[in-house]
Amino acid sequence: MKIGELAEITGVTKRTIDYYTTLGLLKAERSPSNYRYYDHSSIERIAFIEKCKAEGHSLEEIKKMVISRFSEEVDVLELRLKIQGLEQDVTKALEQLKESDPEKYESLKKNISSESLSLIQSLLLLLH
């Protein structure tokens, strides 16, 4: 959404949003025509910033809190996506092993827990 839309939704001025962006409290993507676009997480960030300001925190303190709070959410999301990708890779590898060498597949299945097998397969895939 454009800065004007974000200002209208959150009740803060465009100038304030611009200032928050300059401070690194908000992130904006630039369009080819140089418009700033903000994602929906900016609404939550602004609400958090305004709450912290109302509680008497300085902008420097708020910046640290924003970085801490919202970077953890991004890290968790990235980690979940990586895990999903690894799970898909392991599933594919096990299916290929089952088709190409059923005996080896069954032997692995009998001797190793499913969690260990998944971990081993994931590590092997990462090494290749």
N, C-alpha and C positions, 0 to 999 in steps of 0.2 A: 504494500500500500504506500501511497505517496505521503510525504510529510504532513500535508494538510489533513488528510484522512486520519492519520495517527493522532494529530493534535485534537481533532474533533472527537475522536473516540475516547481519548484519555483525559481531555479537559485541560491540557497544558498547551502553552503557546508553541508555535513553530520555532520561535527563537530559542525557547528552552530545549526543545528536542535537538536543535542544531548544536546548542551548547553541550548537551549530554553526549552527542555523537562526537564532538571535538574532544571531549574529555575521555572518550573510550568507554563510556557507560552503555552506549547503544551502538549497534553495527548497522550500517546501511550499505546496500549494493547500489552501484551506479548503472544507469541504463546507458545505451549508446548515445542518447541525447542528453546525458549528464544529469538526469533526474535521480534523486535518491529514493530508493525503495526500501521499506522496512518490512520484516516478516511479522507474523502474529505474536511471536515471543516478545517483541518490543513492547506490546501492551502490558504484559506481566512485568517486564523490567521497569517500565515507567511507574507502574503502581508500587512496586517494591521501593524504587528510589524515592518517590513521594512520601511513602510511609516512613522511610528512614529519615528523611528531612524533617517530617513532622515530629519525630522522636528526638530531634536535636542533633543528629549525627552530621559531621562535616562531610563535604563532598569527597574528600580524600578517604575518609572512613567508609563512606558509601561505595566508593570505587572498589576498595578491597573486598567488601562484602558481596558486591555484584560479581566480581571476578570469581570469588570463591563459590558462590551459590550457583551461578549459571555455567561455569566451566565444568563443574562436577556433573551437571546434567548432560552436557555434550559428551564428556568422557564416557559416561555410562551408556549413552545411546550408541556411540561409536563401538564400544566394546560389545554390546548386544548384537550389532550388525556383523561384527567380525565373527562372533560365536555362531551366528546363524549360517554364515558362509562356510565356516569350518564344519559344522554339522552336515551341511549339504555335501561338502567334499568327502567327508567320511562315509556318508551313506552311499555315494557314487562308487567310492573305492571298494567298499564291502560288496556291493552288487557286482562289480567287475570281478572281484576275487571269487565270489560265489559261482559266477558263470565260468570263469577260466580254470579254477582249481577248487572244486567243491570239497575235496578232502581236506585241503589246507584251511579252507573256510570253516569247516566243521571242527577241526582241531583247535583253531583259534577260539572259536565260540565256546568249546568245552573247557579250555584251560585258562581262559582269561575272563574276568568280569566284563560286563558290557561297558561300564564306565572306563575301565582300564583300556579296553580295546579301542574305544572312541578316542581316548587321549593319545594312545600310541599311534593310531592312524593319523590323527591330526598333526602330531609332531613329525611323522614321516613325510606327510604332504608338505609341511612347511620347509623341510630340509631339501626337497627336490626343486 
